[in-house]
Amino acid sequence: QVQLVESGGGLVQTGGSLRLSCAASGSFVRINTMGWYRQAPGKQRELVATISGGIINVADSVKGRFTISRDKATVYLQMDSLKPEDTAVYYCNVIGLALGGRYDRWGQGTQVTVSS
């Protein structure tokens, strides 16, 4: 089993910063991709940023403001210059290989609210 624990969400004013973290634990053999997605009320879940084998993919809407990084089995999302439209529940996603085969796990989600 692979477990994910997210932390770091909260309430911040426009222009502020937050840092999200997601720690993976369990019987995984390899982590291939770690990433962040978000879902605003009434909208579909969308990709924010992923990191896979050193290749980083960042959504245009957050490019230049958000930075994804990884340290072993933990992925971070540094969010700067936050805007009200960044308000959403942010989910961590990890894909890799465990003893039982391929896994694709989601974190529990953490609320980010940006006030205007």
MARGUPA-675782 format. One line per field, with one value per residue: residue number from 1; residue in three letters; x, y, z of N, C-alpha, C, O in turn. Coordinates in pm, whole numbers, padded with zeros to 5 digits. Layout:
REM MARGUPA-675782
num: NUM/...
residuo: ALA/...
n_X: X/...
n_Y: Y/...
n_Z: Z/...
ca_X: X/...
ca_Y: Y/...
ca_Z: Z/...
c_X: X/...
c_Y: Y/...
c_Z: Z/...
o_X: X/...
o_Y: Y/...
o_Z: Z/...
END
This chain:
REM MARGUPA-675782
num: 1/2/3/4/5/6/7/8/9/10/11/12/13/14/15/16/17/18/19/20/21/22/23/24/25/26/27/28/29/30/31/32/33/34/35/36/37/38/39/40/41/42/43/44/45/46/47/48/49/50/51/52/53/54/55/56/57/58/59/60/61/62/63/64/65/66/67/68/69/70/71/72/73/74/75/76/77/78/79/80/81/82/83/84/85/86/87/88/89/90/91/92/93/94/95/96/97/98/99/100/101/102/103/104/105/106/107/108/109/110/111/112/113/114/115/116
residuo: GLN/VAL/GLN/LEU/VAL/GLU/SER/GLY/GLY/GLY/LEU/VAL/GLN/THR/GLY/GLY/SER/LEU/ARG/LEU/SER/CYS/ALA/ALA/SER/GLY/SER/PHE/VAL/ARG/ILE/ASN/THR/MET/GLY/TRP/TYR/ARG/GLN/ALA/PRO/GLY/LYS/GLN/ARG/GLU/LEU/VAL/ALA/THR/ILE/SER/GLY/GLY/ILE/ILE/ASN/VAL/ALA/ASP/SER/VAL/LYS/GLY/ARG/PHE/THR/ILE/SER/ARG/ASP/LYS/ALA/THR/VAL/TYR/LEU/GLN/MET/ASP/SER/LEU/LYS/PRO/GLU/ASP/THR/ALA/VAL/TYR/TYR/CYS/ASN/VAL/ILE/GLY/LEU/ALA/LEU/GLY/GLY/ARG/TYR/ASP/ARG/TRP/GLY/GLN/GLY/THR/GLN/VAL/THR/VAL/SER/SER
n_X: 00082/00039/00063/-00044/00025/-00087/-00006/-00015/-00199/-00429/-00551/-00492/-00392/-00439/-00157/00004/00188/00210/00310/00282/00299/00357/00382/00490/00444/00506/00494/00636/00815/00920/00894/00743/00612/00526/00284/00070/-00270/-00572/-00899/-01157/-01463/-01744/-01602/-01394/-01138/-00804/-00477/-00196/00087/00351/00614/00849/01088/01273/01173/00970/00641/00427/00124/-00006/-00147/-00035/00229/00548/00469/00416/00607/00725/00875/01085/01181/01318/01073/00886/00685/00672/00492/00549/00385/00355/00273/-00009/-00345/-00697/-00828/-00682/-00789/-00891/-00934/-00648/-00482/-00259/-00082/00049/00237/00355/00554/00475/00513/00300/00242/00165/00084/-00144/-00202/-00401/-00387/-00550/-00641/-00611/-00723/-00694/-00730/-00764/-00790/-00940
n_Y: -00119/00228/00538/00878/01194/01509/01856/02204/02383/02669/02997/03292/03622/03805/03800/03682/03398/03041/02715/02392/02051/01703/01390/01070/00735/00388/00062/00102/00051/00211/00555/00719/00949/01257/01488/01783/01870/02060/02156/02365/02503/02379/02327/02124/01892/02000/01995/02114/02108/01882/01647/01442/01208/01414/01586/01864/01977/02243/02413/02664/02866/02904/02932/03065/03158/02947/02679/02356/02093/01819/01597/01310/01108/01304/01565/01905/02214/02529/02822/03134/03485/03469/03445/03530/03351/03122/02986/02683/02326/02148/01872/01607/01384/01067/00843/00520/00227/-00048/-00323/-00483/-00415/-00164/00162/00432/00701/00928/01219/01340/01592/01946/02255/02562/02900/03211/03537/03840
n_Z: 00000/-00067/00080/00100/00238/00272/00326/00427/00313/00323/00422/00246/00153/-00155/-00364/-00181/-00040/-00037/00070/-00036/00067/00006/00123/00045/00147/00233/00077/-00175/-00479/-00672/-00761/-01017/-01122/-00976/-00871/-00879/-00865/-00906/-00792/-00838/-00702/-00873/-01101/-01320/-01218/-01254/-01404/-01229/-01186/-01270/-01200/-01343/-01372/-01373/-01559/-01587/-01582/-01618/-01566/-01783/-01659/-01411/-01449/-01384/-01141/-00968/-00829/-00868/-00686/-00585/-00327/-00273/-00157/-00129/-00247/-00340/-00360/-00431/-00400/-00523/-00547/-00534/-00657/-00647/-00818/-00791/-00586/-00458/-00405/-00351/-00484/-00434/-00647/-00709/-00901/-00968/-00907/-00712/-00477/-00537/-00794/-01047/-00924/-00858/-00693/-00494/-00293/00009/-00032/00000/00117/-00047/-00014/-00152/-00073/-00187
ca_X: 00000/00106/-00018/-00002/-00020/-00069/-00013/00030/-00300/-00476/-00608/-00389/-00438/-00386/-00015/00075/00253/00188/00389/00218/00386/00290/00478/00446/00504/00450/00578/00656/00946/00967/00802/00768/00561/00459/00224/-00038/-00389/-00664/-01039/-01235/-01606/-01815/-01511/-01326/-01001/-00708/-00336/-00120/00228/00400/00756/00866/01221/01342/01095/00868/00532/00353/00011/00018/-00214/00046/00370/00613/00424/00422/00725/00716/01003/01073/01293/01292/00933/00801/00674/00635/00442/00565/00290/00379/00187/-00138/-00459/-00823/-00862/-00608/-00866/-00933/-00876/-00529/-00462/-00133/-00095/00176/00227/00480/00550/00482/00533/00184/00222/00156/-00012/-00180/-00266/-00436/-00392/-00683/-00678/-00592/-00791/-00621/-00822/-00696/-00887/-00908
ca_Y: 00000/00356/00643/01015/01289/01646/01962/02334/02473/02770/03122/03392/03736/03818/03834/03606/03272/02920/02600/02264/01935/01574/01285/00935/00630/00256/-00039/00129/00019/00324/00666/00769/01085/01323/01610/01855/01906/02139/02158/02476/02471/02380/02306/01995/01889/02037/01981/02233/02083/01747/01625/01301/01184/01540/01670/01940/02029/02341/02473/02802/02958/02925/02939/03186/03187/02824/02597/02220/02031/01687/01549/01168/01070/01419/01665/02036/02314/02665/02907/03276/03579/03401/03522/03468/03239/03003/02921/02548/02215/02100/01728/01547/01258/00996/00725/00445/00082/-00106/-00467/-00545/-00367/-00021/00234/00569/00743/01068/01266/01372/01727/02054/02376/02688/03010/03339/03646/03960
ca_Z: 00000/-00072/00142/00077/00338/00226/00425/00383/00262/00416/00373/00222/00074/-00291/-00366/-00079/-00076/00041/00024/-00011/00064/-00003/00154/00013/00229/00208/00012/-00317/-00534/-00751/-00789/-01151/-01140/-00865/-00924/-00810/-00939/-00823/-00832/-00784/-00696/-00999/-01214/-01324/-01167/-01358/-01372/-01190/-01220/-01246/-01215/-01379/-01423/-01393/-01651/-01516/-01663/-01538/-01637/-01825/-01568/-01291/-01489/-01335/-01004/-00889/-00854/-00815/-00659/-00521/-00247/-00249/-00169/-00096/-00353/-00288/-00454/-00381/-00470/-00499/-00620/-00543/-00704/-00605/-00907/-00748/-00481/-00497/-00328/-00421/-00463/-00473/-00721/-00723/-00986/-00965/-00901/-00578/-00478/-00598/-00930/-01067/-00840/-00895/-00567/-00473/-00157/00060/-00073/00097/00069/-00062/-00036/-00173/-00058/-00267
c_X: 00087/00013/00045/-00058/00016/-00072/00021/-00076/-00340/-00534/-00497/-00448/-00376/-00241/00069/00130/00210/00278/00316/00324/00302/00395/00418/00518/00438/00547/00588/00800/01006/00856/00838/00730/00496/00402/00116/-00147/-00477/-00803/-01110/-01383/-01672/-01729/-01448/-01187/-00904/-00565/-00277/00026/00261/00551/00778/01003/01299/01273/00980/00767/00447/00242/00041/-00037/-00132/00194/00430/00573/00438/00547/00707/00857/00980/01200/01260/01142/00838/00803/00620/00577/00454/00478/00313/00284/00048/-00249/-00587/-00861/-00781/-00681/-00922/-00888/-00763/-00503/-00324/-00163/00042/00153/00362/00456/00565/00502/00419/00156/00215/00055/-00029/-00263/-00292/-00431/-00533/-00731/-00655/-00647/-00695/-00723/-00745/-00801/-00841/-00900
c_Y: 00126/00461/00779/01104/01429/01743/02094/02428/02578/02890/03225/03505/03735/03867/03756/03475/03161/02810/02473/02153/01808/01466/01148/00835/00497/00168/-00015/00099/00140/00428/00720/00915/01134/01455/01667/01889/01990/02134/02270/02438/02482/02357/02168/02007/01918/02021/02116/02217/01938/01744/01476/01282/01311/01634/01733/01995/02120/02402/02619/02902/02989/02940/03074/03223/03066/02745/02460/02167/01900/01655/01407/01141/01181/01517/01794/02121/02450/02756/03051/03360/03520/03497/03455/03348/03114/02929/02788/02448/02158/01955/01686/01415/01195/00867/00652/00297/00037/-00257/-00539/-00502/-00216/00041/00376/00622/00893/01099/01305/01511/01828/02183/02493/02796/03140/03450/03769/04084
c_Z: 00000/-00014/00112/00187/00290/00343/00359/00328/00365/00346/00361/00140/-00066/-00286/-00267/-00132/00018/-00015/00064/-00013/00063/00015/00124/00102/00196/00131/-00139/-00357/-00604/-00760/-00925/-01166/-01011/-00916/-00836/-00910/-00848/-00881/-00760/-00784/-00833/-01122/-01207/-01263/-01282/-01308/-01334/-01232/-01190/-01264/-01233/-01440/-01452/-01491/-01576/-01616/-01574/-01623/-01668/-01723/-01443/-01323/-01444/-01194/-00913/-00929/-00790/-00795/-00585/-00445/-00205/-00267/-00128/-00212/-00292/-00401/-00386/-00465/-00429/-00582/-00640/-00580/-00655/-00692/-00879/-00636/-00530/-00391/-00412/-00382/-00514/-00546/-00738/-00802/-00982/-00961/-00757/-00590/-00547/-00740/-00935/-00970/-00891/-00779/-00563/-00325/-00118/00019/00039/00037/00065/-00095/-00043/-00169/-00135/-00180
o_X: 00195/-00103/00166/-00174/00133/-00134/00079/-00044/-00292/-00563/-00417/-00543/-00274/-00208/00192/00121/00177/00316/00290/00423/00190/00486/00310/00638/00329/00666/00553/00893/01125/00738/00951/00808/00421/00466/00076/-00122/-00457/-00823/-01122/-01423/-01658/-01777/-01449/-01127/-00921/-00536/-00304/00081/00208/00608/00733/01031/01381/01313/00901/00803/00402/00265/00106/00019/-00157/00275/00371/00635/00467/00588/00676/00948/00872/01311/01184/01090/00722/00908/00534/00607/00378/00494/00292/00222/-00006/-00249/-00586/-00922/-00807/-00639/-00992/-00814/-00781/-00502/-00280/-00257/00138/00060/00467/00352/00658/00508/00438/00059/00254/-00048/00058/-00381/-00217/-00467/-00624/-00849/-00676/-00621/-00623/-00795/-00669/-00891/-00722/-00874
o_Y: 00128/00470/00793/01091/01462/01716/02098/02543/02577/02886/03243/03484/03671/03961/03764/03444/03183/02813/02449/02161/01806/01451/01115/00848/00493/00197/-00101/00120/00166/00393/00763/00995/01061/01524/01610/01930/01992/02112/02270/02350/02584/02367/02103/02114/01867/02031/02218/02300/01879/01827/01394/01334/01316/01750/01664/02051/02078/02438/02689/03010/03089/02959/03180/03310/03080/02743/02450/02193/01873/01683/01385/01149/01155/01549/01791/02103/02481/02765/03087/03311/03522/03614/03336/03253/03009/02820/02782/02483/02125/01919/01726/01344/01262/00792/00714/00247/00080/-00311/-00644/-00546/-00147/-00020/00432/00592/00974/01016/01304/01542/01798/02215/02520/02784/03174/03454/03797/04193
o_Z: 00059/-00054/00102/00225/00271/00446/00250/00299/00478/00226/00453/00065/-00089/-00215/-00269/-00251/00134/-00132/00182/-00085/00114/-00067/00172/00130/00138/00123/-00219/-00279/-00596/-00767/-00947/-01218/-00945/-00995/-00735/-01023/-00726/-01001/-00638/-00860/-00902/-01235/-01102/-01258/-01393/-01189/-01397/-01305/-01096/-01334/-01153/-01548/-01543/-01503/-01510/-01719/-01468/-01739/-01590/-01703/-01376/-01232/-01464/-01133/-00794/-01045/-00671/-00875/-00532/-00491/-00110/-00378/-00097/-00268/-00203/-00519/-00294/-00587/-00313/-00676/-00750/-00542/-00623/-00643/-00938/-00597/-00631/-00299/-00529/-00264/-00622/-00510/-00776/-00773/-00993/-01004/-00688/-00701/-00609/-00800/-00841/-00939/-00957/-00768/-00620/-00241/-00201/00032/00156/-00079/00162/-00194/00048/-00253/-00148/-00230
END
